[in-house]
Amino acid sequence: MPTGHSGAAASPSSSSLPSWFADGYDHLWYPYTQYHHAQAPVAIRSASGCVLETEDGRALIDGISSWWSVCHGYQHPYIIEKMKAQLDQLSHVMFAGIAHAPAYELASRLVAMVPKGLSRVFFSDSGSTSVEVAMKMAYQFALNHGHKHKNKFLSFRHAYHGDTMGAMSICDPEQSMHAHFRHYMPHQMVVDIPSDEYSFAEFDQLLEELKDTIAAVIIEPLVQGAGGFKMHSPDILAEIVRITKKHGILFIADEVATGFGRTGQMFACKEAGVTPDILCLGKALTGGMCTMGATLATETIFDAFISEKAECALQHGPTFMANPLACSAALASLDLFEKEDRLGQVEEIERCFWQRLPEFRQYASVKDVRVQGAIGVIELDSNGDDIRLLRAQLVEQGAWLRPFGNVIYFAPPFVISHKQLIQLIDAVHMVLGA
Ligand SMILES: *Cc1c(COP(=O)(O)O)cnc(C)c1O
């Protein structure tokens, strides 16, 4: 919807901001941002621990870990030390036909910690590409077995799997770009997550009908992220996996957001005791230091790609795959999970959420409150613009949270102190109470 000239509503005026802000503002294009009514972005000078320091000297407590990624807090000295050492030795080399220690060590360590049975790691650039690769693996797996009609995917309402073409096509049809891109992207099957005997019977029946056309079922286990912040139990997850496998359909777990302790255990799949055929990782993989994705597969999946025919090999290869610097950050992040009690911290955060979030039900505007691990969700009755307006009010309160859709969500760094967590929760009280 073209409405007048760019940047009108948000053009920075504050003289306390450095010149780079005014010089650059008109050259930047922000994600999902309608410039007509955009609020000015917050200029950040530096960050450490759970605090962002603004250019005008304020401190904001980060309640969302830069989109769930910065699990050890900002500028963790141990990760920085390891990355600096890697930077001095080898910051990048292409991966095709090359081996280097950081990638090999990372692959071995990931395989040792994910649900048993996943044995192969394909590195890529981001969460979205880890999902694209998973989808290509699943489709090519079927193709290599001679099933060329198994070219569709089944995903769930409220799903979010990323912004690239394949990933976008399996997101929630209403909470995503589906409506806009309907004439552009592939059509998939999106259904409600089954929740009782009746809906499971329906799901079973549906997969029976579709088993020759569906390459894989994909889900964000236990907690769906950006598509609606809905949660389901480990039992439901286990039953979905059981029915999917019964029909010979592959099961993909997208743990880009839930992986690395966020839901309570290292991986959400572990809470349900399930092993996916393919697992997607991203976000906190590098401790939030830089971008990287990984797609893990079982040996059965991998074996299907071995053939005399060159075209049966996996057809994917990002320029920066297995970037050594990103691998060194990921290795350091895994060290921290071993050396420091991150899962204990997640438990503490969860306990605090259970103590403090239910009290938000007192507000007429609050529809639901949900908690799983270090994820806290306050679902509101209204939608859209009013909720986006809360962002600036929260910043006024010293809290960096990013309400959108109809939720205010918390996904703080695991190292957050009890006091900081209470400050975040109190900030939300201040703005909802007002
Ligand atoms: C964020 C996210 C993605 C996409 O990751 P990007 O790094 O933004 O491409 C995919 N799946 C889930 C579940 C996510 O939360």
Residues whose N, C-alpha, C, O or C-beta is under 5 A from the ligand:
A	BS01	LIG	S126 G127 S128 T129 Y160 H161 G162 E220 G225 D254 V256 A257 G282
